[in-house]
Amino acid sequence: MSTHGLPPAGDGGLSLALAIVAASPGPLLLMDSELRIVAASAAFLRDFGIDPLTVAGSALSSLGDGEWRSPQLRSLLAATLSGAAAIEAYEMDLSRPGLPTRQLIIHAQRLDDVDDEILRLLVAVTDVTEARADAEAREEAQRRNLVMLQEVRHRVANSLQIIASVLLQTARKTGSDETRSHLKDAHNRVMSIAALERQLAGSGEGQVELRAYFTSLCDSIGASMIADHDQISLIVTGERGSVDARISVSLGLIVTELVINALKHAFPDRRQGRITVACEFQGPNWVLAVVDNGVGMPTDKATLQTGLGTNIVLALAKQLHAQVEITSAAPGTRVTVSHDRVGLVEERGADAADGAAAGRHTASGK
């Protein structure tokens, strides 16, 4: 530590301040009321290449080759000393000939010696050059990874669309109505994932905006399964909101299955109708509804579980911790898939309490 003069007898405040500077593991300065350096820590001298013999009694601006000469920093130090301001985190670039520029954060604290009415400043210097360089490197790596991920998703979407096209072409060539139906279903399921990949490639993040995704998905299903759009319309309504990509995969498959099911069964004998897909959000919760105005269907869940599409919907809803409700739309059918996080927490809490009570009942032998 380099010091300027010795503390007079009884100057306990200066003795304590000097002890703090001497023990400091980081760059630290003690300055007097004239903003001259009283003492500098060893770390300050070492880190900034300052000759210890030039420090004591000097102004900060005279250190080194003048790299510390900053009128704004001096004004802030003076304002802090007078109590008019405080330096919490003043940022400055330290430029020295032949050396890389360093990014510093300055913090100053006024020391009041009540007995002698002497004002001094403790000035701490933190070098954040490497930390900021590391942060920029991480951000750049994240940007590169994001670009690569978008490219991969774009290529996956193209590959899935090619597979879907092959399935649709095969369906058109086959002579079996049952095989054709299965191939078209497979085509639409593949297209639901392709639409999601395109949505993710365009969004640049792990969140999917559902209304845009459902619109793209329904356009694809309508193009392959609705021969006359004046006879049957397929529309998407509801609020705009985003969910995690993992959740959107399941929701997209649910919409695909419900729309396919409605197109197959709700409008026999070239009956005209409409299918609406809507999603509403309330905090972490959401409600997805697929509604048609067709001939209607049984609302008994046990009756509906015989079909592959319905089983897929129920399985996906279970993975999402969501409930499926099938009701009459008068006319037609409404299928609602709802996610209620608060309700699920309360339900799990109640189940845990019931389980604990059952355990106590068993242990007591009753």
Buried (B, 14 or more C-beta within 10 A) or exposed (E): BBBBEEBEEEBEBBEEBBEBBBEBEEBBBBBBEEBBBBBBBBBBBEBBEBEEEBBBBBBBBBBBEEBBBBEEBBEBBBBBBEEEBEBEEBEBEBEBEEEEEBBBBBBBEBBEBEEEEBBBBBBBBBBEBEEEEEEEEEEEEEEEEEEEBBEEBBEBBBEBBEBBBEBBEBBEEBEEEEEBBBBBBBBBBBBBBBBBBBBBBBBEEEBBBBBBBBBBBBEBBBEBBBEEEEEBEBEBBBEEBBBEBEBBBBBBBBBBBBBBBBBBBBBEEEEEBBBBBBBBBEEEBBBBBBBBBBBBBEBEEEEBEEBEBBEBBBEBBEEBEBBBEBEEBEEBBBBBBBBBEEEBEEEEEEEEEEEEEEEEEEEEEE
